[in-house]
Amino acid sequence: MNGQGRQMIQNELWFLQDEALREANLVAELPDEAWKALQQAAVNVRQDERLSALAVRGLRLLFSDEAGEAADGETFSGILAEMGEGAELYQPLILLSGLNRLQRLYAERGIPQEILKHTLSDMALWMRDYYGRHSRWGLGNEWLVNHMSFRLFRVGRLQFERGRFGSGRQVLRHLGTSEVVVLAESGIRFRSDGLIDGTNDRFDEAGAWEAVLEVGEGSIRGHRITDGGFAVRQPETFRTDEWEIVLRAGDPVLDVHIAADGKMDHAQCLESLQDAAVFFKRYFPEETRLAFVCTSWLLDPQFEQLLSDSANIVRFQREFRLYPVGGDGKEGLRRIFGTLYDDWTQAPTDTSLRRAVLGHLAKGGALRDMGGFILMDDQAAE
């Protein structure tokens, strides 16, 4: 790299200077020891030409545009991998380089500063999580890219991400009764139990079947997904003069995430959903979001048998219309127990949730990820 190139890199490293870091931490409010580790990491990057160049590449990749849209996490992962040892601290440094831009985007739409701080409180939370697992400070995933990209906002107890409805199902509503039906899209392979073939790494070679969805001028024919999230093998036909498609792949939605910093108080979750509907109408009036959508182990309908009706998990999932999404179900175990055990008899039994899940595993059961949605106009009517 020539002298001019090195100077350009140094000019773009303003976010690694002490004053810029102090201003960023007024918003991020990191733990003291994490903050000290971040300061030292900044010194390391400033003093290393290769790391400096990679840090600037990360800044440009995520935050060089003017539309408020960042690059995806996978490409950012590549830069972090190139940075090598210490990347767990270089990541939050690069993310915080986008704070000035993020503050400008918030200000342009009049979004309160308290929403910004509440949203970015996730950085401290996940740095604490990383420290608890590795005994050193850092970030272990690219989740915070969403926060810094003006895509995700925390409104009360829950987080909401401006997203698009995924493929795999379409939602119909009856024009007269407002009954809602979910149909599987063509090509999805289901087991005989109605879950996606391969869920929990279990395949149904003998009984698996493939969904077909046919949308014609006068009718829609497909396989219903029950309220509990299971596909029905026998297809049904719905007349288009009686039913309309209200949600399909690519439609604008709000993806719901549950912040990992407290209990899932049901009243707080409901209030958060209601407040989010108001928030996005007020600050993004040009966008019409059709539904709240969530994909999580928390939507596993098995919890209705494992926990009491009053359990927050059960009450939360009952707000959603469920559908199967596949997956290995291990994320729920990681979140409940903090890690995966080779011998589950060694796992802690200090909460009713842990005891219930361990009993389920002992009987040969497994947790599942499930998807769910709440149509926005249905939520507004409640």
C-alpha positions as CSV (number, residue, x, y, z in Angstrom):
1,M,0.0,0.0,0.0
2,N,1.4,3.4,-1.0
3,G,1.6,6.4,1.3
4,Q,-1.6,8.0,-0.2
5,G,-3.5,4.8,0.4
6,R,-2.3,4.6,4.0
7,Q,-3.3,8.2,4.6
8,M,-6.8,7.5,3.2
9,I,-7.2,4.5,5.5
10,Q,-6.0,6.6,8.5
11,N,-8.6,9.3,7.7
12,E,-11.4,6.7,7.8
13,L,-10.3,5.4,11.1
14,W,-11.8,8.3,13.0
15,F,-14.2,5.9,14.7
16,L,-11.2,4.3,16.5
17,Q,-10.1,7.6,18.2
18,D,-10.7,7.9,21.9
19,E,-13.2,10.8,21.6
20,A,-15.3,9.0,19.0
21,L,-15.3,5.8,21.2
22,R,-16.3,7.8,24.3
23,E,-19.3,9.3,22.4
24,A,-20.3,5.9,21.0
25,N,-20.3,4.5,24.5
26,L,-22.7,7.2,25.8
27,V,-25.3,5.4,23.7
28,A,-24.0,1.7,23.9
29,E,-23.4,1.9,27.6
30,L,-21.1,-1.1,27.7
31,P,-19.9,-2.7,30.9
32,D,-16.7,-1.0,32.2
33,E,-14.4,-4.0,31.5
34,A,-15.9,-4.5,28.1
35,W,-15.3,-0.8,27.4
36,K,-11.6,-1.1,28.4
37,A,-11.2,-4.2,26.2
38,L,-12.7,-2.3,23.3
39,Q,-10.3,0.7,23.8
40,Q,-7.3,-1.7,23.7
41,A,-8.7,-3.4,20.6
42,A,-8.9,0.1,18.9
43,V,-5.3,0.7,19.7
44,N,-4.4,-2.7,18.2
45,V,-6.2,-1.9,14.9
46,R,-4.8,1.7,14.7
47,Q,-1.2,0.3,15.0
48,D,-1.6,-2.6,12.5
49,E,-1.8,-1.6,8.8
50,R,-3.5,-4.9,7.8
51,L,-6.2,-4.6,10.5
52,S,-6.7,-1.0,9.7
53,A,-7.4,-1.8,6.1
54,L,-9.8,-4.5,7.0
55,A,-11.6,-2.3,9.5
56,V,-12.2,0.3,6.9
57,R,-13.4,-2.4,4.5
58,G,-15.9,-3.4,7.1
59,L,-17.1,0.2,7.6
60,R,-17.5,0.8,3.8
61,L,-19.3,-2.6,3.4
62,L,-21.9,-1.9,6.1
63,F,-22.3,1.8,6.1
64,S,-21.1,3.5,2.9
65,D,-24.5,3.7,1.2
66,E,-27.1,6.4,1.9
67,A,-30.3,4.3,1.9
68,G,-30.1,2.8,5.3
69,E,-29.5,-0.7,4.1
70,A,-26.4,-2.7,5.3
71,A,-24.8,-5.6,3.6
72,D,-25.7,-9.1,4.9
73,G,-24.0,-10.7,7.8
74,E,-22.3,-13.4,5.8
75,T,-20.1,-11.0,3.9
76,F,-19.2,-9.2,7.1
77,S,-18.3,-12.6,8.5
78,G,-15.7,-12.9,5.8
79,I,-14.0,-9.7,6.8
80,L,-14.0,-10.7,10.5
81,A,-12.5,-14.1,9.6
82,E,-9.7,-12.3,7.8
83,M,-9.0,-10.2,10.9
84,G,-8.2,-13.3,12.7
85,E,-7.4,-13.4,16.4
86,G,-9.2,-10.6,18.3
87,A,-12.1,-10.4,15.8
88,E,-14.6,-10.8,18.6
89,L,-13.6,-7.2,19.7
90,Y,-13.0,-5.8,16.3
91,Q,-16.6,-6.6,15.3
92,P,-18.2,-4.2,17.8
93,L,-15.7,-1.5,16.9
94,I,-16.7,-1.7,13.2
95,L,-20.4,-1.8,14.1
96,L,-20.1,1.3,16.3
97,S,-18.5,3.1,13.3
98,G,-22.0,3.3,11.9
99,L,-23.4,5.0,14.9
100,N,-23.2,8.6,13.5
101,R,-25.0,7.5,10.4
102,L,-27.6,5.6,12.4
103,Q,-28.2,8.6,14.6
104,R,-28.8,10.7,11.5
105,L,-31.3,8.3,10.2
106,Y,-33.2,8.2,13.5
107,A,-33.2,12.0,13.6
108,E,-34.5,12.4,10.0
109,R,-37.6,10.4,11.0
110,G,-37.9,11.9,14.4
111,I,-37.4,8.6,16.2
112,P,-36.7,9.3,19.9
113,Q,-33.2,8.8,21.3
114,E,-34.5,6.5,24.0
115,I,-35.6,4.0,21.2
116,L,-32.0,4.1,19.8
117,K,-30.5,3.5,23.3
118,H,-32.9,0.7,24.1
119,T,-32.3,-0.9,20.7
120,L,-28.5,-0.8,21.1
121,S,-28.6,-2.1,24.6
122,D,-28.4,-5.5,22.8
123,M,-24.7,-4.9,22.3
124,A,-23.9,-4.9,26.0
125,L,-26.2,-7.9,26.5
126,W,-24.5,-10.0,23.9
127,M,-21.1,-9.0,25.0
128,R,-21.9,-10.1,28.5
129,D,-23.2,-13.4,27.0
130,Y,-19.9,-13.8,25.1
131,Y,-17.9,-13.2,28.3
132,G,-20.0,-15.7,30.2
133,R,-19.2,-18.4,27.6
134,H,-15.6,-17.5,26.8
135,S,-14.3,-15.6,29.8
136,R,-13.3,-12.7,27.6
137,W,-15.1,-9.8,26.0
138,G,-16.4,-9.8,22.5
139,L,-19.3,-10.6,20.1
140,G,-19.8,-14.0,18.6
141,N,-22.3,-13.4,15.9
142,E,-23.4,-10.7,13.4
143,W,-26.8,-10.2,15.0
144,L,-26.1,-6.5,15.8
145,V,-25.7,-5.7,12.0
146,N,-29.5,-5.6,12.0
147,H,-29.6,-2.9,14.8
148,M,-26.9,-0.8,13.1
149,S,-28.6,-1.0,9.7
150,F,-31.8,0.8,10.6
151,R,-33.7,-2.5,10.1
152,L,-34.4,-3.5,13.7
153,F,-35.9,-1.5,16.6
154,R,-36.7,-2.3,20.1
155,V,-40.2,-1.2,21.2
156,G,-40.8,-2.2,24.7
157,R,-40.2,-5.8,25.5
158,L,-39.8,-7.0,21.9
159,Q,-37.7,-6.2,18.9
160,F,-39.1,-5.6,15.5
161,E,-37.2,-6.0,12.2
162,R,-38.4,-4.6,8.9
163,G,-38.5,-7.7,6.7
164,R,-40.3,-9.7,4.1
165,F,-42.5,-12.8,4.5
166,G,-40.6,-15.9,3.7
167,S,-41.6,-18.6,1.2
168,G,-43.3,-21.8,2.1
169,R,-46.9,-20.8,2.8
170,Q,-49.7,-18.5,1.7
171,V,-52.4,-17.1,3.9
172,L,-56.1,-16.8,2.8
173,R,-58.9,-15.0,4.5
174,H,-62.7,-15.5,4.0
175,L,-64.3,-12.4,2.6
176,G,-67.4,-12.9,4.7
177,T,-66.4,-14.5,8.0
178,S,-62.8,-13.4,8.1
179,E,-61.7,-17.0,8.8
180,V,-58.0,-17.4,8.1
181,V,-56.5,-20.5,6.4
182,V,-52.8,-21.2,5.8
183,L,-51.8,-23.3,2.8
184,A,-48.4,-24.9,2.1
185,E,-46.7,-23.8,-1.1
186,S,-45.8,-26.3,-3.8
187,G,-42.6,-28.3,-3.3
188,I,-42.5,-28.5,0.5
189,R,-41.9,-32.1,1.6
190,F,-43.7,-33.1,4.7
191,R,-43.5,-36.1,6.9
192,S,-46.6,-38.2,7.7
193,D,-47.0,-36.3,11.0
194,G,-47.4,-33.0,9.1
195,L,-44.0,-31.5,10.0
196,I,-41.4,-30.7,7.3
197,D,-39.4,-33.7,6.4
198,G,-36.0,-33.6,8.1
199,T,-37.2,-31.7,11.2
200,N,-34.9,-32.6,14.1
201,D,-32.9,-34.6,11.5
202,R,-35.7,-37.1,11.2
203,F,-36.8,-38.2,7.8
204,D,-39.9,-40.1,6.8
205,E,-38.8,-42.2,3.7
206,A,-42.0,-44.3,3.7
207,G,-44.6,-41.7,4.5
208,A,-43.3,-38.3,3.3
209,W,-45.4,-36.4,0.7
210,E,-45.0,-33.2,-1.3
211,A,-47.4,-30.2,-1.1
212,V,-49.0,-28.8,-4.3
213,L,-50.5,-25.3,-4.4
214,E,-52.6,-24.4,-7.4
215,V,-53.9,-20.9,-7.8
216,G,-56.4,-20.5,-10.6
217,E,-58.9,-17.9,-11.8
218,G,-61.8,-19.4,-9.8
219,S,-60.2,-21.5,-7.1
220,I,-57.2,-22.1,-4.9
221,R,-56.3,-25.7,-4.1
222,G,-53.8,-26.7,-1.6
223,H,-52.9,-28.3,1.7
224,R,-54.1,-26.7,4.9
225,I,-51.8,-26.1,7.8
226,T,-53.6,-26.5,11.1
227,D,-53.8,-23.9,13.8
228,G,-51.1,-25.9,15.7
229,G,-48.7,-25.8,12.7
230,F,-49.1,-29.2,11.0
231,A,-49.7,-29.8,7.3
232,V,-52.7,-31.9,6.2
233,R,-52.1,-34.3,3.4
234,Q,-55.6,-34.2,2.0
235,P,-55.9,-31.1,-0.3
236,E,-58.8,-28.6,-0.1
237,T,-60.3,-26.2,-2.6
238,F,-61.2,-22.6,-1.9
239,R,-63.3,-20.4,-4.2
240,T,-61.6,-17.1,-5.1
241,D,-65.0,-15.3,-4.9
242,E,-65.1,-16.3,-1.2
243,W,-61.4,-16.2,-0.3
244,E,-58.6,-13.8,-0.9
245,I,-54.8,-14.2,-0.4
246,V,-53.7,-11.7,2.3
247,L,-50.1,-12.8,2.9
248,R,-47.6,-14.4,0.6
249,A,-43.8,-14.6,0.1
250,G,-42.2,-11.2,-0.3
251,D,-44.9,-9.2,1.4
252,P,-43.6,-6.6,3.9
253,V,-43.9,-7.7,7.5
254,L,-42.4,-7.0,10.9
255,D,-40.2,-9.9,12.1
256,V,-40.6,-10.2,15.9
257,H,-37.6,-11.1,18.1
258,I,-37.6,-11.6,21.9
259,A,-34.8,-9.7,23.6
260,A,-32.8,-12.0,25.8
261,D,-32.8,-9.7,28.9
262,G,-35.8,-10.6,31.0
263,K,-39.0,-12.6,31.5
264,M,-41.6,-12.8,28.7
265,D,-44.3,-11.1,30.7
266,H,-47.4,-11.6,28.6
267,A,-48.9,-8.1,29.3
268,Q,-45.6,-6.5,28.3
269,C,-45.4,-8.5,25.1
270,L,-48.9,-7.6,24.1
271,E,-48.2,-3.9,24.9
272,S,-45.0,-4.1,22.8
273,L,-47.0,-5.5,19.8
274,Q,-49.6,-2.8,20.1
275,D,-46.9,0.0,20.5
276,A,-44.9,-1.4,17.5
277,A,-48.0,-1.1,15.2
278,V,-48.2,2.6,16.2
279,F,-44.5,3.1,16.0
280,F,-44.1,1.9,12.4
281,K,-47.1,3.7,11.2
282,R,-45.8,7.0,12.7
283,Y,-42.1,6.8,11.7
284,F,-42.4,4.8,8.5
285,P,-45.8,6.0,7.1
286,E,-44.8,5.0,3.5
287,E,-44.5,1.3,4.5
288,T,-47.5,-0.9,5.0
289,R,-46.6,-4.0,7.0
290,L,-49.1,-6.8,6.7
291,A,-48.2,-8.9,9.7
292,F,-46.1,-9.6,12.7
293,V,-44.0,-12.8,12.0
294,C,-41.9,-14.8,14.4
295,T,-39.7,-17.9,13.9
296,S,-38.6,-19.3,17.3
297,W,-38.3,-22.3,19.6
298,L,-40.7,-20.3,21.8
299,L,-43.5,-21.1,19.3
300,D,-43.1,-24.9,19.7
301,P,-46.7,-26.1,20.4
302,Q,-45.3,-29.0,22.5
303,F,-45.0,-26.4,25.3
304,E,-48.7,-26.6,25.7
305,Q,-48.3,-30.1,27.1
306,L,-45.0,-29.4,28.9
307,L,-46.0,-26.2,30.7
308,S,-49.1,-24.8,32.4
309,D,-51.7,-22.7,30.6
310,S,-50.5,-19.7,32.5
311,A,-46.9,-20.0,31.4
312,N,-45.7,-17.0,29.5
313,I,-44.3,-19.1,26.7
314,V,-47.7,-20.8,26.2
315,R,-49.6,-17.5,26.3
316,F,-47.1,-15.8,23.9
317,Q,-47.4,-18.5,21.2
318,R,-51.2,-18.5,21.4
319,E,-51.1,-15.0,20.0
320,F,-49.7,-16.4,16.7
321,R,-51.1,-18.6,13.9
322,L,-48.4,-21.3,13.6
323,Y,-46.7,-23.1,10.7
324,P,-43.8,-25.5,10.4
325,V,-40.3,-24.3,9.5
326,G,-38.1,-27.3,9.9
327,G,-34.7,-27.1,11.7
328,D,-32.9,-29.2,14.2
329,G,-34.5,-27.6,17.3
330,K,-31.2,-27.1,19.1
331,E,-31.4,-23.4,19.4
332,G,-34.1,-23.8,22.1
333,L,-31.9,-26.1,24.1
334,R,-29.0,-23.6,23.9
335,R,-31.2,-20.7,25.0
336,I,-32.7,-22.7,27.9
337,F,-29.6,-24.4,29.2
338,G,-26.8,-22.1,27.9
339,T,-25.1,-24.9,26.0
340,L,-25.7,-28.4,24.5
341,Y,-24.9,-31.4,26.8
342,D,-23.5,-34.7,25.6
343,D,-25.2,-36.2,28.7
344,W,-28.4,-34.4,29.4
345,T,-28.6,-36.0,32.9
346,Q,-25.8,-33.5,33.8
347,A,-27.9,-30.5,32.8
348,P,-29.3,-28.2,35.6
349,T,-32.8,-28.7,36.8
350,D,-33.2,-25.4,38.7
351,T,-36.3,-24.1,36.9
352,S,-39.6,-25.6,35.9
353,L,-38.9,-25.0,32.3
354,R,-35.6,-26.9,32.4
355,R,-37.2,-29.7,34.3
356,A,-40.1,-30.0,31.8
357,V,-37.7,-30.0,28.8
358,L,-35.4,-32.6,30.4
359,G,-38.3,-34.8,31.1
360,H,-39.4,-34.4,27.4
361,L,-35.9,-35.3,26.2
362,A,-35.7,-38.3,28.5
363,K,-38.8,-39.7,26.8
364,G,-37.1,-39.4,23.4
365,G,-38.6,-36.0,22.5
366,A,-37.0,-33.0,20.9
367,L,-37.8,-29.3,20.8
368,R,-38.8,-27.7,17.5
369,D,-38.5,-24.3,15.9
370,M,-41.9,-23.1,14.6
371,G,-43.1,-20.0,12.7
372,G,-46.1,-17.9,13.4
373,F,-47.8,-14.7,12.3
374,I,-50.4,-12.2,13.4
375,L,-52.1,-10.3,10.7
376,M,-51.7,-6.6,11.3
377,D,-55.4,-5.7,10.9
378,D,-56.4,-8.6,13.2
379,Q,-54.0,-7.3,15.9
380,A,-55.4,-3.8,15.5
381,A,-58.9,-5.1,16.1
382,E,-58.1,-6.8,19.4
